Amino acid sequence: MQLEFSPEEIAFQQEVRTFIAENYPKNLRSVQDEGHDLSKEDFLSWHRILAKKGWIAPAWPVEYGGTGWTATQRFIWSEELAAADCVGTMPFGLSMVGPVIYTFGTPEQKARFLPGILSGDDWWCQGYSEPGAGSDLASLRTKAVRDGDHYVVNGQKTWTTMAQHADWGFFLVRTDPDAKAQEGISFLLIDMKSPGVTVRPIITLGGEHEVNEVWLEDVRVPIENRVYEENKGWTCAKFLLAHERTGIAAVARSKRGVEKIKAIARTEQDGDRPLIANPFFKRKISELEIDLTALEFTELRSLAGEAAGKGPGPESSLLKIKGSEIQQRITELALEAVGHYGAPYFRGFGEGDNEHPIGPDYAHRAAPTYFNTRKTTIYGGSNEIQRNIIAKMVLGI
């Protein structure tokens, strides 16, 4: 495997770096630096800039709006975005339902939905998990019954990220209650403004409104909004989850996270020696970097396979497991590094009601980020389930 960039790739890297420096929204950078929660418009401000440039969907085929970049160029792109600490684009349209639609959808579905995903005009959410059906997704109970040229959908979804902003959602529903667990499931695209759709907030331990529960009561969904065949939605679901798990690895952003921890550890706190001088803490950072380097090479092998025409396979489960565990270790080290300033009740505590939080700026988001990152080993299929997949598909057990 070639480990050095070619002159053309170095030129591309510089082009990307210059574009980000010249075009990343200054107001968005300010919101990030001040530690405020990002709004829908904050996310879309960067999305629209990338869409205008034609760089919003690097992994998509060119005929549907992709860039035509090589796997190495896409790797460079993700590295530069992380190095510049850019906000991530919402994955639900670009990385999840978009690939499902252009792979399994009808020409009419592609023409209707793909442009809105690329432009950012349509914000999507994912209706997979249910109470009692998360990692065991095949046991879902939300049902859809045919009624003429519509399905009538009833059920509940939970942990639906950013559903409060969503225009559309992609949902797994049971269309054949008598079929085996992974059969009888269909993949529906549902307008979130439809009568009978109710979104209720779930406030996280970090105090954010990021996830929701979604209730569907007699929601009428046109038949043409079903992707692929009736009762064959599990095929779409597996395809989508493989793409989601690959993205969850987030190697480039984890590298950025390690650099932030190093910066914190080099800072003197309350007159004490910098934490980086502590050999035990330094060892933790070193072990983390070694594991992250190994994960990066695994991701590069996966990208090389994709470039050769192979879709994400069981190796996406490896990326998901190690990537999510490393993300959690990063937030644990960050919380350890900021010490008592990371106590959750210090966030926003002070004069002016959020104007003057106690402690250094780098400490204000440590606890909320730590709490929020507890979920990474669960979503996209829990790591326990991923180990079962590896045992079956890779080890043949």
FIZA-220007 format. One line per 3 residues: their letters; for each residue x, y, z of C-alpha. Coordinates in steps of 0.001 Angstrom, whole numbers, plus 500000, padded with zeros to 6 digits. Example, Ala and Ser with C-alpha at 12.3 -4.5 7.8 and 13.67 -1.06 7.14 Angstrom:
2
AS) 512300 495500 507800 ~ 513670 498940 507140
This chain:
397
MQL) 500000 500000 500000 ~ 501442 503382 498947 ~ 501883 505562 502030
EFS) 503143 508774 500426 ~ 500973 511254 498552 ~ 501748 511862 494882
PEE) 502510 515419 493656 ~ 498938 515598 492323 ~ 497534 514581 495699
IAF) 499703 517136 497495 ~ 498375 519817 495133 ~ 494835 518661 495866
QQE) 495543 518813 499602 ~ 496690 522422 499255 ~ 493607 523284 497186
VRT) 491346 521858 499890 ~ 493242 523611 502675 ~ 493021 526958 500894
FIA) 489313 526551 500129 ~ 488470 525817 503760 ~ 490543 528745 505017
ENY) 488873 531155 502611 ~ 485296 529923 502776 ~ 484528 528494 506219
PKN) 481866 530790 507775 ~ 483376 533157 510336 ~ 480165 533318 512350
LRS) 480125 529526 512557 ~ 483714 529492 513806 ~ 482697 532017 516454
VQD) 479802 529844 517641 ~ 482148 526845 517881 ~ 484858 528746 519723
EGH) 482357 530063 522274 ~ 481046 526557 522932 ~ 477429 527265 521990
DLS) 475079 524594 520695 ~ 474847 524591 516900 ~ 471511 525397 515273
KED) 470115 523899 512091 ~ 471106 527048 510230 ~ 474669 526772 511572
FLS) 475018 523306 510050 ~ 473385 524358 506792 ~ 475597 527445 506340
WHR) 478637 525204 505712 ~ 476575 522594 503861 ~ 475388 525160 501316
ILA) 478906 526448 500681 ~ 480103 522909 499957 ~ 477058 522217 497799
KKG) 477722 525319 495715 ~ 481333 524212 495248 ~ 480173 520699 494292
WIA) 482045 519102 497207 ~ 479131 518132 499438 ~ 478966 514422 498522
PAW) 482481 513119 497734 ~ 481469 509462 498026 ~ 478482 509681 495667
PVE) 478749 508558 492038 ~ 479429 511441 489680 ~ 476145 510948 487841
YGG) 474241 511742 491035 ~ 476312 514730 492121 ~ 479517 513204 493463
TGW) 482989 514645 492979 ~ 484683 511744 491232 ~ 487492 511882 493775
TAT) 489689 508880 494426 ~ 489659 507125 497791 ~ 492891 508937 498663
QRF) 491390 512313 497816 ~ 488399 511584 500025 ~ 490804 510632 502809
IWS) 492673 513923 502351 ~ 489373 515789 502395 ~ 488310 514267 505720
EEL) 491770 514914 507188 ~ 491708 518586 506228 ~ 488161 519094 507525
AAA) 489200 517651 510879 ~ 492452 519619 510999 ~ 490493 522837 510435
DCV) 487931 521785 513090 ~ 485015 522158 510667 ~ 481559 521072 511758
GTM) 480448 517820 510223 ~ 477658 517740 507691 ~ 474551 515881 508821
PFG) 475003 512247 507725 ~ 471366 511157 507509 ~ 470796 512449 504004
LSM) 474293 512433 502531 ~ 475777 509254 504001 ~ 472699 507161 504746
VGP) 469460 507585 502826 ~ 471096 509198 499773 ~ 473154 506082 498904
VIY) 470074 503897 499544 ~ 468002 505969 497129 ~ 470550 506073 494309
TFG) 471246 502329 494754 ~ 467735 500933 495263 ~ 465380 503771 494357
TPE) 463311 504302 491238 ~ 464250 506995 488678 ~ 461379 509086 490036
QKA) 462642 508769 493616 ~ 466150 509742 492578 ~ 464887 512814 490715
RFL) 462651 513839 493597 ~ 464899 513340 496627 ~ 468581 513472 495664
PGI) 468701 517183 494670 ~ 467223 518262 498013 ~ 469733 516148 499913
LSG) 472639 517713 498017 ~ 471407 521295 498370 ~ 470462 520951 502030
DDW) 466878 521983 501309 ~ 465679 518683 502799 ~ 466895 517729 506289
WCQ) 466563 514015 507070 ~ 466306 511879 510191 ~ 466562 508119 510748
GYS) 463616 506105 512072 ~ 465209 502784 512999 ~ 465440 502260 516776
EPG) 462353 501621 518886 ~ 461783 500996 522598 ~ 462845 497365 522863
AGS) 464236 497252 519317 ~ 467608 498944 519132 ~ 470488 496541 518653
DLA) 467888 493850 517938 ~ 466476 495991 515165 ~ 464721 493111 513418
SLR) 462244 492926 516312 ~ 460779 496336 515436 ~ 457011 496674 515850
TKA) 456073 499854 513964 ~ 453617 498567 511378 ~ 452426 499750 507978
VRD) 449157 498460 506517 ~ 448234 498870 502848 ~ 445180 501028 502222
GDH) 444725 501617 498491 ~ 447690 503613 497194 ~ 448941 504423 500699
YVV) 450409 502733 503752 ~ 448903 503605 507138 ~ 451744 503658 509663
NGQ) 451453 503287 513450 ~ 454241 502938 515984 ~ 457023 504655 517901
KTW) 460681 505366 517183 ~ 463254 506563 519691 ~ 466723 508181 519820
TTM) 465833 509928 516548 ~ 468693 512402 516139 ~ 467748 515940 515036
AQH) 464173 514912 514230 ~ 463045 518280 515595 ~ 464561 519875 512468
ADW) 463756 517153 509939 ~ 461703 517654 506784 ~ 461818 513952 505913
GFF) 462602 510690 507659 ~ 463493 507207 506450 ~ 461742 504539 508496
LVR) 461826 500789 508837 ~ 458299 499432 509264 ~ 456768 495970 509445
TDP) 454550 495248 506462 ~ 454147 491498 507014 ~ 453541 490612 510685
DAK) 453600 486887 509946 ~ 457046 486805 508323 ~ 460290 485907 510087
AQE) 462061 488650 512053 ~ 464265 490042 509266 ~ 461629 489525 506613
GIS) 458394 491441 506255 ~ 460110 494819 506805 ~ 459844 497711 504339
FLL) 461807 500941 503914 ~ 459588 504049 503772 ~ 460329 507736 503201
IDM) 457971 509784 505374 ~ 457238 513504 505240 ~ 457759 514647 508849
KSP) 455023 517261 508418 ~ 452440 514557 507741 ~ 449384 514497 510031
GVT) 449957 512006 512829 ~ 453729 512542 513173 ~ 454670 513825 516636
VRP) 458255 514605 517712 ~ 458997 514789 521440 ~ 462395 515817 522843
IIT) 464741 513644 524895 ~ 467212 515803 526829 ~ 470632 514190 527150
LGG) 472854 514012 530244 ~ 474851 516873 528762 ~ 471739 519056 528704
EHE) 471339 519070 524904 ~ 468238 518508 522829 ~ 469769 516298 520173
VNE) 467628 513154 520203 ~ 463892 512606 520198 ~ 461109 510084 520279
VWL) 458812 510045 517247 ~ 455217 508858 517376 ~ 453372 507812 514235
EDV) 449599 507610 514524 ~ 447659 506665 511382 ~ 450246 508389 509197
RVP) 449400 507991 505516 ~ 452435 507382 503304 ~ 452108 507080 499504
IEN) 453179 503731 498073 ~ 455654 505527 495797 ~ 457594 506534 498927
RVY) 458620 502918 499540 ~ 462200 502260 498483 ~ 462828 498859 496887
EEN) 460345 496011 497150 ~ 457727 495527 499833 ~ 459018 493283 502643
KGW) 462601 493668 501346 ~ 463538 496690 503446 ~ 466093 494712 505423
TCA) 468280 494684 502308 ~ 468252 498501 502332 ~ 468789 498571 506091
KFL) 471920 496383 505956 ~ 473327 498430 503078 ~ 472753 501676 504974
LAH) 474204 500392 508243 ~ 477420 499273 506519 ~ 477930 502833 505242
ERT) 476997 504303 508628 ~ 479440 502071 510512 ~ 482317 503013 508220
GIA) 481638 506707 508839 ~ 481365 506216 512594 ~ 485102 505404 512719
AVA) 485814 509172 512410 ~ 489575 508695 512352 ~ 490400 512223 511229
RSK) 488292 513847 513939 ~ 489748 511540 516573 ~ 493236 512667 515550
RGV) 492081 516237 516052 ~ 490718 515254 519465 ~ 494073 513815 520516
EKI) 495824 517038 519509 ~ 493399 519037 521652 ~ 494155 516805 524642
KAI) 497878 517351 524125 ~ 497334 521107 524031 ~ 495382 520966 527297
ART) 497990 518698 528897 ~ 500771 521161 528045 ~ 498972 523973 529894
EQD) 499870 524701 533504 ~ 496858 524470 535804 ~ 496736 526429 539079
GDR) 500534 526745 539137 ~ 501116 522998 538914 ~ 503366 521289 536392
PLI) 501729 520609 533015 ~ 499875 517306 532967 ~ 502005 516158 530032
ANP) 504884 515826 532516 ~ 502986 513046 534277 ~ 504341 509765 532837
FFK) 501084 507908 533486 ~ 499009 510440 531551 ~ 501627 510601 528799
RKI) 501428 506822 528475 ~ 497651 506975 528048 ~ 498061 509431 525181
SEL) 500739 507261 523555 ~ 498610 504116 523745 ~ 495670 506015 522283
EID) 497771 507272 519368 ~ 499042 503768 518614 ~ 495511 502373 518471
LTA) 494355 505307 516363 ~ 497174 504743 513868 ~ 496177 501087 513543
LEF) 492565 502143 512967 ~ 493672 504642 510329 ~ 495443 501910 508339
TEL) 492340 499720 508596 ~ 490259 502591 507220 ~ 492744 503109 504388
RSL) 492487 499428 503467 ~ 488708 499768 503460 ~ 488931 502826 501198
AGE) 491310 500981 498876 ~ 488813 498133 498623 ~ 486028 500589 497877
AAG) 488146 502174 495153 ~ 488537 498707 493639 ~ 484772 498387 493424
KGP) 484097 496557 496666 ~ 481375 497967 498881 ~ 481676 498186 502677
GPE) 481646 494685 504120 ~ 482216 493100 507521 ~ 485306 495280 507978
SSL) 482936 498193 508606 ~ 482084 496477 511903 ~ 485778 496539 512858
LKI) 485946 500253 512080 ~ 482806 500894 514086 ~ 484008 499016 517174
KGS) 487493 500487 517401 ~ 486470 503939 516172 ~ 483718 504341 518754
EIQ) 485861 502997 521595 ~ 488678 505398 520710 ~ 486243 508327 520637
QRI) 485141 507434 524146 ~ 488718 507162 525370 ~ 489449 510615 523947
TEL) 486574 512206 525857 ~ 487617 510361 529026 ~ 491160 511702 528732
ALE) 489875 515205 527972 ~ 487733 515148 531110 ~ 490690 513878 533120
AVG) 492887 516617 531672 ~ 490581 519510 532611 ~ 490240 518193 536156
HYG) 487669 519788 538448 ~ 486852 522421 535833 ~ 485062 519697 533905
APY) 482454 519163 536614 ~ 479078 519304 534816 ~ 477544 521828 537190
FRG) 480278 524354 536340 ~ 479013 524662 532772 ~ 477358 528068 532448
FGE) 477664 528757 536190 ~ 478637 532333 536872 ~ 477719 535948 536433
GDN) 475452 536968 533631 ~ 473768 533582 533379 ~ 476070 531733 530945
EHP) 478182 534807 530192 ~ 481127 533911 532413 ~ 481509 530155 532980
IGP) 484040 529122 535597 ~ 487415 527846 534414 ~ 489332 527951 531123
DYA) 487442 527939 527828 ~ 488728 524502 526827 ~ 487017 522949 529862
HRA) 483465 524135 529226 ~ 482418 521354 526870 ~ 484448 518497 528373
APT) 481683 516994 530525 ~ 478786 517376 528045 ~ 480949 515890 525291
YFN) 481960 513011 527552 ~ 478339 512214 528367 ~ 477217 512535 524753
TRK) 479946 510201 523512 ~ 478715 507339 525721 ~ 476288 506563 522888
TTI) 478891 505878 520183 ~ 479319 502222 521131 ~ 475535 501765 520846
YGG) 474301 503558 517741 ~ 474822 502087 514291 ~ 474415 498673 515914
SNE) 475927 498110 519353 ~ 479518 496923 519552 ~ 478358 493615 520999
IQR) 476311 493035 517851 ~ 479285 494057 515689 ~ 481440 491422 517380
NII) 478811 488816 516521 ~ 478900 489970 512884 ~ 482699 489668 512796
AKM) 482570 486212 514385 ~ 480109 485022 511759 ~ 481241 486832 508584
VLG) 485006 487105 509133 ~ 485966 484265 511483 ~ 483272 481857 510270
I) 482164 480961 513786
